[in-house]
């Protein structure tokens, strides 16, 4: 299945073929529009000369990497903070998984184990890990036993709660509407 998270063909193509790019997009997905976050890996790769490898990013000079993310248009609203997080994620993958993002979900016994691996990632709390797990299951066919349960409400079928449910412009609009309704309901409480 072709991903349509960035709503930009070049960025979505990279997300669909590079698991590390997809993890970086998920990491960037906070306090900015989803499309901007998931276009970030393409922007970073272009600024690095096409290379988005964890090894290259982990070894990059931190100040230079922060400047690379801050260059206009900035990759994120908080480029310095996110540069540190992206480098921490890259370093973790290099140290713990030989630089392979895909190794995170290869050979897992069940959804709980995969959720635990995702929660171990720098910058991934429980909610982000559950959303990413739902994305893997719903759109990439990574479905170890119990994956929907481990993904919590994000794993449910027929909902429009998160990036895991975005497959086109219409589903993106439905996810946005669901989030707006949830914020309004929270304000009323």
N, C-alpha and C positions, 0 to 999 in steps of 0.2 A: 504494500500500500504506500502511496506517495503521501508524505507529510505535508500539511499546509498550515504550519504553526506561525511562521513569519509572514505569511501571505505574500511572499516574494519568491519567485521560482528559484533564483540562484541560492538564496539562503536556505530554502526548504530542501533543495537537492542535497546540500551539504549535511543538513540535519538527518536526512534519510539514509545517507551512506556512512556517516561517521558517528559512532556512539559517543565519542568524547565531545563532539560538537553539540550533540543533543543534551548531554549532562551540563555543559557550560551554559546552554540556553536556559535550562531549568534553573541553574544557579542564579543566573541574571534576572530571572522572572520574579522580581519583587519591586514594588514602588515605581514601576514603569509599565506602559502598555505591553501586553504579551508579545505582540508582533515585534516591537522594538527589542525586547529581551531575546527572542529567538532569532532575530537577524544579527544579533551581536557576534555569534561565532563566525559568521561569514565576514563581517567587518574585521574582526581580529585576524582571521586567516589572510584576508587581503592585505592588511597592514604588515603582516609577517612574511609577505611574499608567497602566500598560498599554503604555508605550513601551519597546521593547528595540532601539532603533536604534543602530548603531555610532556615529553622529554624536553622539547624546545622551550615550552612555556615555563616549566619548572626551573630551568637554568637561566632564564632571561634575567637581566638586571632588574630588580624590583622598581627602581625609579624610572628606568626606561620603559618598563612594561606599563606602569601607571600613566606615563606620558602618552604611550601608544593608545591606551583606552580613552584618554582625555582629549585627544586630537579631535577637532570638529569634523563631522558631527560625532559627539561623544558616544561611546558604546553604552554608557549607562548614566543615569542621573548622578550617581556617586562613583565616578570612575576610579579614584584611588582606592577606595574601600573594596570595590569589586575586583580591581586588579589583584589585590592581596588575596581575595577569596579564590579567584580563578587559579592563581599560582599555587595556593595551598591545595586545591583540588587536584591540580596536575601533579604536584609533588607526591601527594598521597597515592595516586594511581601508579606512579613510577615506583614508589617504595613498596606498596602492598600488592600490586597487581601487574607488575612488569609493564606498566604503561598502557595496559589494555582495559578500557572502560567496559568492554563487552564481557570481560572475565567476571565482572560483578554478578551477572545473571547466568553465566554459563554453569551448568552442573549444580544448580541449587536444588535442594531436596523439596522445598515448599515455599509458599509465599511468605511465611514468617521469616525464614532464613534470608530471603531476598530483601525484605523490608529492613531487617537488621543490618545487612550489608549497606543498603542505601543510607540508613540513619548514621552509619559510621563515617560517611563522607563529610569532609569539612563543608560547612554551610548548608547542610541538609538536616533540618529538624524532622520531626515525625510527619507533619502535614506535607511538607515538600517531598519527603520520601514516599508517602502514600500516593500523592498525585503522580509522581514519576513512575511508580509501580503500576498504577492504573494506565498510564500512557503506554508503558511497555506491553501490558496485557491487551489493551483495547486496540492499539494501532500497529504494534510490531510483532504480535503473536508470541510474546514471552509470557507463558501461562503455566507456571509450576502449580501443582496442586495447592488449593487454598489462596490463590493470588487475589481473587476478588475480596475475600474476607480480610486479608492483610492490607489491602488498599482502602479498607473502610468505605465510607460513603462515596468515595471517588471511583470505586470499582463497580458500582451499581450500573446495570444496563439501563439504557433509555433516559439517562439524566444529562444535564448540561451544566455541570458544576465547575469544570476546570479545563485546563489545556488538554487533558486526556480525551476530552469529548469534542475537540475542535478538528473537523475534517474539511471544512470549507467556510466561506463567508457567512452563510446562514447559521451554522452551528456556533461560530464565533459570536454572532449577535445574540444567540440564545444563552450562551455562557455569560456574556456581559449582563444580560437582563437578569439572570439568576443571581449573579453577584450583587447587582443593584438592589434587588428585592431583599436579599439577605442583610445587606447593610441597613436598609430602611427598617426591617423588622428588629434588628439589634438596637437601633436608635430608639424605637418605641419602648423597649424594655428598660 
